[in-house]
């Protein structure tokens, strides 16, 4: 076995340390865990997506460094994004293809459903922002295509910001 010099060991160790520091130790104060999303103001909901699905507006948030992941109950969507370079703002997106969802009292086969969230941390257990949910169905009845736009508040385990 060939001996490895101290300088070579150092060169191998530095990139590994940088990756671990950059991925997990950045100062974002948002706690991971289960959050419930409540509308503060609904801007657009022409097909009643929120009232028909309000029990599905919750999810599990994970924060790893700048990366944010939300496993959202609506259509079992996984949203992934990141904290912006400055401040407590983050943006996450997720898509589901070939989903079946109730719209206006009928089951619709969607070509795609997309969810986008822009949010700002308010405290360790709460954030707020704007959410867009879009259902697209090209070959289906026109009633299946619709959007929900709302300003929301998300709270972890009923622990509101003080």
C-alpha positions as CSV (number, residue, x, y, z in Angstrom):
1,X,0.0,0.0,0.0
2,X,1.3,3.4,-0.9
3,X,1.6,6.1,1.7
4,X,-0.5,9.3,1.3
5,X,1.2,12.5,2.1
6,X,-0.2,15.0,4.6
7,X,-0.7,17.6,1.9
8,X,-2.6,15.2,-0.2
9,X,-4.8,14.2,2.7
10,X,-5.5,17.9,3.3
11,X,-6.5,18.5,-0.3
12,X,-9.0,15.6,-0.1
13,X,-10.4,16.8,3.2
14,X,-11.0,20.5,2.3
15,X,-13.6,19.9,-0.4
16,X,-15.5,17.4,1.8
17,X,-15.6,19.9,4.7
18,X,-16.7,22.7,2.4
19,X,-19.6,20.7,1.1
20,X,-20.8,19.7,4.6
21,X,-20.5,23.3,5.9
22,X,-22.3,24.8,2.9
23,X,-25.2,22.2,2.9
24,X,-26.2,22.1,6.6
25,X,-25.0,25.1,8.6
26,X,-26.4,28.2,7.0
27,X,-28.4,30.5,9.3
28,X,-32.0,30.0,8.2
29,X,-34.4,30.0,11.1
30,X,-37.3,28.0,9.7
31,X,-38.0,24.8,11.6
32,X,-38.8,21.6,9.8
33,X,-41.9,19.7,10.6
34,X,-45.7,19.6,9.9
35,X,-47.3,22.9,8.8
36,X,-51.0,23.8,8.2
37,X,-51.6,26.3,5.4
38,X,-54.5,28.8,6.0
39,X,-55.7,31.4,3.5
40,X,-55.4,35.0,4.5
41,X,-56.8,36.2,1.2
42,X,-57.9,34.3,-1.8
43,X,-57.3,36.3,-5.0
44,X,-58.6,33.7,-7.5
45,X,-60.4,30.4,-7.1
46,X,-62.8,30.1,-10.0
47,X,-63.5,26.4,-9.4
48,X,-63.5,26.1,-5.6
49,X,-60.2,24.3,-5.2
50,X,-59.6,25.5,-1.7
51,X,-63.0,24.7,-0.2
52,X,-63.0,21.3,-1.9
53,X,-59.5,20.4,-0.6
54,X,-59.0,22.5,2.5
55,X,-58.2,19.3,4.5
56,X,-55.2,18.7,2.2
57,X,-53.5,22.1,2.7
58,X,-50.8,20.8,5.0
59,X,-47.4,19.3,4.6
60,X,-44.0,18.4,6.1
61,X,-41.2,20.9,5.6
62,X,-37.5,20.1,5.6
63,X,-34.8,22.6,5.5
64,X,-31.2,21.6,4.7
65,X,-28.9,24.5,4.3
66,X,-30.5,26.7,1.6
67,X,-32.6,23.8,0.2
68,X,-36.3,23.7,1.2
69,X,-38.5,20.7,0.6
70,X,-42.2,20.4,1.3
71,X,-44.2,17.1,1.1
72,X,-47.6,18.7,0.4
73,X,-50.8,16.7,0.9
74,X,-52.6,18.2,-2.1
75,X,-52.2,15.6,-4.8
76,X,-49.2,14.2,-2.8
77,X,-47.0,16.9,-4.3
78,X,-43.3,17.3,-3.5
79,X,-42.1,20.9,-3.8
80,X,-38.4,21.7,-3.8
81,X,-36.7,25.1,-3.9
82,X,-34.3,27.2,-1.9
83,X,-33.8,30.2,0.3
84,X,-32.8,33.3,-1.6
85,X,-29.2,34.6,-1.0
86,X,-30.2,37.3,1.4
87,X,-32.9,37.3,4.1
88,X,-35.6,34.8,5.0
89,X,-37.4,34.5,1.7
90,X,-37.7,31.1,-0.1
91,X,-39.4,29.8,-3.2
92,X,-40.5,26.2,-3.9
93,X,-42.2,24.5,-6.8
94,X,-43.7,21.1,-7.6
95,X,-45.5,19.3,-10.4
96,X,-47.7,16.2,-10.7
97,X,-48.5,14.6,-14.1
98,X,-51.6,12.5,-14.8
99,X,-53.3,13.2,-11.5
100,X,-57.0,12.6,-10.8
101,X,-58.6,15.4,-8.7
102,X,-62.1,16.5,-7.9
103,X,-63.1,19.8,-9.6
104,X,-66.6,21.3,-9.4
105,X,-68.0,18.1,-8.2
106,X,-66.6,15.8,-10.9
107,X,-63.4,13.7,-11.1
108,X,-61.0,15.2,-13.5
109,X,-57.9,13.5,-15.1
110,X,-55.4,16.3,-15.2
111,X,-52.5,16.4,-17.6
112,X,-50.5,18.4,-15.0
113,X,-51.0,20.1,-11.7
114,X,-48.4,22.6,-10.5
115,X,-47.9,24.3,-7.2
116,X,-45.7,27.4,-6.6
117,X,-45.0,29.0,-3.3
118,X,-43.1,32.2,-2.5
119,X,-42.7,32.6,1.3
120,X,-41.0,34.5,4.0
121,X,-40.0,33.2,7.4
122,X,-41.8,35.1,10.2
123,X,-40.5,33.0,13.1
124,X,-39.2,29.5,13.7
125,X,-42.7,28.0,13.5
126,X,-44.4,30.1,11.0
127,X,-44.1,31.6,7.5
128,X,-46.4,33.3,5.1
129,X,-46.5,34.1,1.4
130,X,-48.3,33.5,-1.9
131,X,-49.4,30.2,-3.3
132,X,-50.5,29.3,-6.9
133,X,-52.1,26.0,-7.7
134,X,-52.8,25.3,-11.4
135,X,-54.7,22.4,-12.8
136,X,-54.2,21.8,-16.6
137,X,-56.3,19.4,-18.7
138,X,-55.8,19.8,-22.4
139,X,-58.2,17.0,-23.7
140,X,-60.6,17.1,-20.8
141,X,-63.7,19.2,-20.2
142,X,-62.9,22.9,-19.8
143,X,-64.3,22.7,-16.2
144,X,-61.2,20.8,-15.2
145,X,-58.7,23.6,-16.0
146,X,-58.5,26.1,-13.2
147,X,-56.3,28.0,-10.8
148,X,-56.1,29.0,-7.2
149,X,-54.1,32.1,-6.1
150,X,-54.0,32.9,-2.4
151,X,-52.0,34.6,0.3
152,X,-51.5,32.2,3.1
153,X,-50.1,31.7,6.6
154,X,-48.4,28.4,7.5
155,X,-48.1,27.4,11.1
156,X,-46.2,24.5,12.7
157,X,-48.1,22.5,15.4
158,X,-50.4,25.5,16.2
159,X,-47.4,27.5,17.4
160,X,-48.2,30.9,16.0
161,X,-45.5,33.6,15.9
162,X,-45.7,36.1,18.8
